[in-house]
């Protein structure tokens, strides 16, 4: 019986008139045997055949060890159990192919079974490996898809809860604004009556009152006026979002000029010096932005200490199309950094009403206005070294030429002198 070579993938044996052929389908791990004549004996007398059979059994045993390892490994992975048969099918296919060697030698002990990996065999092997990889990848992809679906569902529920919370918050804010407006309006009427009668008493009987009574009456009138200012501030604060004007182009240079005009008396009284660089034109609510400058400049004049106030207003842009940062710097008493966050609270004061005037709501109003414009406001300060209040405005409109920022100076003394000359000329 002469030796024959079998090409893996074809597995065809032909001996004379008797034909045996084996079709191997490694992808499914199934061997189908068609035989016209059965050959029934197993002869392992030849020690060479016995040695080859032992080596083949060792090879199959190694594959079995791999299968056992996979059996332990699979449950510890994220691959679901329903994908195990598909993966094990490919492994089992390899075991069956190893068994083909034994089967052929059992049926044909005189035939040398040698696999010469031809093109078809290589393609089948590549297909088997690719199939295994695709199967595992598909299993993991489905697992990831399921996990993603769960995450998406949870995200939808979170978004729904967030929308509900935002709706409730908006409703709560609206109710709060309505309450603040109503309370402010209802408080103003009786307060104005109290103030009016106190002032009437002062005018009619001021000369007949002793020194203590006059002082008490002054305290009462002053307290009523401060309370009226606080109510006005609270009312203004509650209306920032609901009664603000529509956004339009706002020339901040013109806004600051108007603010300095409004504060002219205080500038002259304190002998203040206000310098400013060219400010940009932005898009916003001109009336509200004027309130921001009014409060910041007024505070800079108020908290100047014993020296004449020196205030500098500037603007800086982040990049070519970035946000504008407006700065109002003074050389006054400064603020403790640990207390800086308090200055933007409603009715939060770092000094008593006896030390400094004001309603305690101006900076809170500034913060709300800046936030309405999509910006932020903060303060950098150290005690005794002055404060710099900064606020940002979105990149809208055109700004000044950064290469040549003009410096404009306004001094109380010179302005007062100019005003006196103007009156004399008249």
C-alpha positions in Angstrom: 0.0 0.0 0.0 1.7 3.1 -1.2 1.8 6.4 0.8 -0.5 9.2 -0.2 -0.6 12.9 0.6 -3.8 14.5 1.6 -4.3 18.2 1.2 -6.0 19.8 4.2 -9.3 21.2 3.0 -9.7 18.5 0.3 -8.9 15.4 2.4 -9.2 13.1 -0.5 -7.8 9.6 -0.5 -7.8 7.4 -3.6 -6.5 3.8 -3.7 -6.9 2.0 -7.0 -10.5 1.1 -7.9 -11.6 1.7 -4.3 -12.3 5.3 -3.5 -12.5 7.0 -0.1 -13.1 10.6 0.3 -13.5 12.8 3.4 -15.0 16.2 3.4 -13.8 18.3 6.3 -15.8 21.3 7.3 -13.6 22.9 10.0 -15.8 25.9 10.4 -18.5 23.7 11.9 -16.3 21.1 13.4 -18.0 18.3 11.6 -16.5 15.4 9.7 -18.7 13.5 7.2 -17.4 10.2 6.1 -18.6 8.6 2.9 -17.2 5.2 2.1 -18.1 2.5 -0.5 -16.2 -0.1 1.3 -15.6 -0.1 5.1 -12.2 -0.8 6.3 -12.4 -2.3 9.7 -9.2 -3.0 11.5 -7.0 -1.0 13.7 -3.4 -2.2 13.5 -0.9 -0.5 15.7 1.7 -3.2 15.6 4.0 -0.9 13.8 5.8 1.0 16.5 6.1 4.0 14.2 2.3 4.2 13.8 1.9 3.8 17.5 4.4 6.6 18.2 2.6 8.9 15.7 -0.8 8.0 17.3 0.6 8.9 20.7 1.9 12.2 19.5 -1.5 12.9 17.9 -3.2 12.1 21.2 -0.9 14.5 23.0 -1.7 17.2 20.4 -5.4 16.6 20.9 -4.9 16.7 24.7 -3.3 20.1 24.4 -6.3 21.4 22.5 -8.5 19.9 25.2 -6.5 21.8 27.8 -7.2 25.0 25.9 -10.9 24.1 25.8 -10.9 23.6 29.6 -9.2 27.0 30.0 -11.8 28.7 27.8 -14.5 27.1 30.0 -13.0 28.8 33.0 -12.3 32.1 31.2 -15.6 32.7 29.5 -17.7 33.0 32.7 -15.3 35.7 34.0 -15.7 37.9 30.9 -18.5 40.3 29.9 -19.6 37.9 27.1 -23.1 36.6 27.8 -23.8 32.9 28.1 -25.8 32.7 24.9 -22.7 33.4 22.9 -20.7 30.5 24.5 -21.9 27.9 21.9 -20.7 30.0 19.0 -17.3 30.5 20.5 -16.9 26.9 21.6 -18.0 25.7 18.1 -14.8 27.2 16.6 -12.6 25.6 19.2 -14.4 22.3 18.8 -13.7 22.5 15.1 -10.0 22.6 15.8 -10.3 19.5 18.0 -12.2 17.6 15.3 -9.6 18.5 12.7 -7.0 17.0 15.0 -9.2 13.9 15.2 -9.2 13.6 11.5 -5.5 12.7 11.6 -6.2 9.8 13.9 -9.2 8.7 11.9 -7.3 8.6 8.7 -4.5 6.6 10.2 -6.9 4.2 11.8 -8.7 3.6 8.5 -5.6 3.7 6.4 -2.6 2.6 8.4 -0.4 2.4 5.3 -1.2 5.9 4.1 1.0 8.8 5.1 -1.3 11.5 6.2 0.5 14.7 5.5 -1.3 18.0 5.3 0.2 20.3 2.7 -1.5 23.6 3.3 -2.8 24.7 -0.1 -4.7 27.8 -1.0 -8.1 26.4 -0.1 -6.8 25.2 3.3 -5.2 28.6 4.1 -8.5 30.4 3.2 -10.4 28.0 5.3 -8.0 28.5 8.2 -8.2 32.3 7.8 -12.0 32.1 7.6 -12.1 30.1 10.8 -10.0 32.5 12.7 -11.9 35.5 11.3 -15.2 33.8 12.2 -14.0 33.3 15.8 -12.9 36.9 16.0 -16.1 38.2 14.5 -18.2 36.1 16.8 -16.4 37.4 19.9 -16.5 41.0 18.6 -20.2 40.7 17.8 -20.9 39.4 21.2 -19.0 42.2 22.9 -20.6 44.8 20.5 -24.1 43.6 21.5 -23.1 43.8 25.1 -21.8 47.3 24.7 -25.0 48.2 22.7 -27.2 46.9 25.6 -25.1 48.8 28.1 -25.3 51.9 26.0 -29.1 51.5 25.7 -29.3 51.3 29.5 -27.2 54.4 29.9 -29.2 56.3 27.3 -32.4 55.4 29.1 -30.9 56.6 32.4 -29.7 59.8 30.7 -33.2 60.4 29.3 -34.7 60.0 32.8 -32.0 62.3 34.2 -32.7 64.9 31.6 -36.4 64.6 32.3 -35.8 65.1 36.0 -33.6 68.1 35.2 -36.2 69.7 33.0 -38.8 69.2 35.7 -36.4 70.8 38.3 -35.7 73.7 35.9 -39.4 74.2 35.4 -40.0 74.2 39.1 -37.1 76.6 39.7 -38.4 79.0 37.0 -41.9 78.9 38.5 -40.4 79.5 42.0 -38.3 82.4 40.7 -41.3 83.9 39.1 -43.3 83.6 42.2 -40.4 85.1 44.2 -40.1 88.0 41.9 -43.9 88.6 42.1 -43.7 88.4 45.9 -40.8 90.8 46.1 -42.4 93.3 43.7 -45.7 93.1 45.6 -44.0 93.3 49.0 -41.9 96.3 47.9 -44.9 98.1 46.6 -47.0 97.4 49.6 -44.2 98.5 52.0 -43.4 101.7 50.2 -46.8 103.3 50.7 -46.9 103.1 54.6 -43.2 104.0 54.7 -43.7 107.1 52.7 -46.5 108.1 55.0 -44.3 107.6 58.0 -41.5 109.6 56.4 -43.8 112.4 55.4 -45.2 112.8 58.9 -41.8 112.7 60.5 -40.6 115.4 58.1 -43.8 117.4 58.9 -43.1 117.1 62.6 -39.5 118.3 62.0 -40.7 121.3 60.1 -43.5 122.4 62.4 -42.1 121.7 65.8 -38.3 121.5 65.2 -37.7 124.8 66.9 -39.7 123.8 70.0 -37.9 120.5 70.5 -34.9 120.1 72.8 -31.6 118.7 71.5 -32.4 115.1 72.3 -35.8 115.1 70.6 -34.3 116.7 67.6 -31.7 114.0 67.4 -34.3 111.3 67.8 -36.4 112.7 65.1 -33.4 112.9 62.8 -32.6 109.2 63.4 -36.2 108.3 62.6 -36.2 110.2 59.4 -32.8 108.8 58.4 -33.9 105.3 59.1 -37.1 105.7 57.1 -35.2 107.1 54.2 -32.7 104.2 54.3 -35.5 101.7 54.4 -37.1 103.4 51.4 -33.8 103.1 49.5 -33.6 99.4 50.5 -37.1 98.7 49.2 -36.4 100.5 46.0 -33.2 98.4 45.6 -35.1 95.2 46.3 -37.8 96.2 43.8 -35.1 96.9 41.1 -33.3 93.7 41.9 -36.5 91.6 41.4 -37.2 93.3 38.0 -33.8 92.7 36.4 -35.0 89.8 34.3 -38.7 90.6 33.9 -38.5 94.3 33.1 -35.1 94.7 31.5 -34.9 96.4 28.1 -34.1 94.5 24.9 -30.4 94.3 24.0 -29.0 96.8 21.6 -25.6 98.3 20.8 -24.3 100.1 23.9 -21.3 102.5 23.8 -19.7 101.9 27.2 -17.6 105.1 26.7 -20.9 107.1 26.6 -22.3 105.1 29.5 -19.3 105.9 31.7 -19.5 109.6 30.7 -23.1 109.8 31.8 -22.3 108.1 35.1 -19.5 110.6 35.7 -21.9 113.4 35.0 -24.4 112.0 37.5 -21.7 111.7 40.1 -20.2 115.1 39.4 -21.1 116.5 42.7 -19.5 113.6 44.6 -16.4 113.7 42.4 -15.9 117.4 43.2 -16.7 116.9 46.9 -14.1 114.1 47.3 -11.6 115.7 44.9 -11.6 112.4 43.0 -9.6 111.5 39.9 -11.2 109.2 37.4 -9.2 107.9 34.5 -10.4 105.6 31.8 -9.2 103.8 28.7 -11.3 103.6 25.6 -14.2 101.2 26.2 -15.9 98.9 23.7 -19.3 99.0 22.2 -21.2 95.9 23.3 -24.7 94.5 22.8 -26.8 94.8 26.0 -29.3 96.7 28.0 -27.9 100.2 28.2 -29.9 101.2 31.2 -28.8 98.2 33.3 -25.2 98.5 32.2 -25.3 102.1 33.4 -26.5 100.8 36.8 -23.4 98.5 36.9 -21.0 101.4 36.3 -23.0 103.7 38.6 -22.7 101.2 41.5 -19.0 100.3 40.9 -17.8 103.9 40.5 -19.9 105.1 43.4 -18.5 102.4 45.6 -14.9 103.3 44.6 -15.6 106.9 45.6 -17.3 105.8 48.8 -14.6 103.4 50.1 -11.6 105.5 49.3 -10.4 106.0 52.9 -8.8 109.2 54.0 -7.1 109.9 50.6 -8.7 111.5 47.6 -10.2 108.7 45.5 -8.3 107.6 42.4 -10.4 105.4 40.1 -9.3 103.8 36.8 -11.7 102.1 34.3 -10.3 99.8 31.6 -11.2 97.1 29.2 -9.3 94.1 27.9 -10.3 91.5 25.3 -9.5 87.8 25.4 -8.1 87.2 21.9 -9.5 88.6 18.7 -13.1 87.5 19.2 -13.1 86.7 23.0 -15.1 88.2 25.8 -14.5 91.7 27.1 -13.3 92.1 30.7 -14.2 95.5 32.2 -12.2 96.6 35.2 -12.9 99.3 37.8 -9.9 99.8 40.0 -9.6 102.0 43.1 -6.9 102.7 45.7 -9.3 102.6 48.7 -9.5 100.6 51.9 -9.7 97.2 50.1 -11.5 94.0 51.1 -10.4 91.0 53.0 -10.2 88.1 50.4 -12.0 85.8 52.8 -14.9 88.2 52.9 -14.9 89.0 49.1 -17.7 86.5 48.3 -20.1 88.3 50.7 -20.1 91.6 48.9 -22.4 90.3 46.1 -25.0 89.1 48.5 -28.3 90.9 49.0 -28.2 93.3 52.0 -24.6 92.0 52.7 -22.4 94.8 54.1 -18.8 94.7 55.2 -19.2 98.0 57.0 -22.0 99.2 59.2 -24.6 101.8 58.0 -23.1 104.3 60.4 -19.6 103.9 58.7 -20.7 104.0 55.1 -23.9 104.9 53.3 -25.8 102.6 50.9 -28.6 100.1 50.8 -26.4 97.0 50.7 -28.0 95.8 47.4 -25.9 97.6 44.8 -23.3 94.8 44.1 -26.0 92.1 44.2 -27.8 94.1 41.5 -24.6 94.4 39.5 -24.1 90.6 39.7 -27.6 89.9 38.5 -27.4 92.3 35.6 -24.0 90.9 34.5 -25.4 87.4 34.7 -28.3 88.5 32.5 -25.8 89.6 29.9 -24.1 86.2 30.0 -21.0 87.4 32.0 -19.4 87.0 35.4 -18.3 89.5 38.0 -15.7 89.2 40.8 -13.4 91.3 42.9 -9.6 91.1 43.5 -8.6 93.0 46.7 -6.4 93.2 49.7 -7.0 95.3 52.8 -5.3 98.7 52.4 -4.4 98.1 48.8 -7.6 99.0 47.0 -10.0 96.8 45.0 -10.4 95.9 41.4 -13.9 94.9 40.4 -14.0 93.0 37.1 -16.9 91.8 35.0 -17.1 90.1 31.6 -19.4 90.7 28.7 -19.8 88.3 25.7 -18.0 89.1 22.4 -20.6 91.2 20.8 -20.2 94.4 18.9 -16.9 96.1 18.1 -14.3 97.2 20.6 -11.7 100.0 20.6 -8.3 99.8 18.8 -6.2 97.9 21.3 -3.0 99.3 19.9 -3.8 102.8 20.9 -6.1 102.9 24.0 -6.9 106.6 24.7 -6.6 107.8 28.3 -9.1 110.3 29.5 -8.8 111.9 32.9 -11.5 113.5 34.9 -10.6 115.3 38.2 -13.1 116.9 40.5 -11.0 120.0 41.1 -10.5 120.8 37.4 -14.1 120.1 36.6 -15.3 122.3 39.4 -12.9 125.1 38.2 -14.2 124.7 34.6 -17.8 124.9 35.8 -17.1 128.1 37.9 -15.5 129.7 34.8 -18.5 128.8 32.7 -20.8 130.5 35.2 -18.6 133.6 35.3 -18.7 133.8 31.5 -22.4 133.6 31.6 
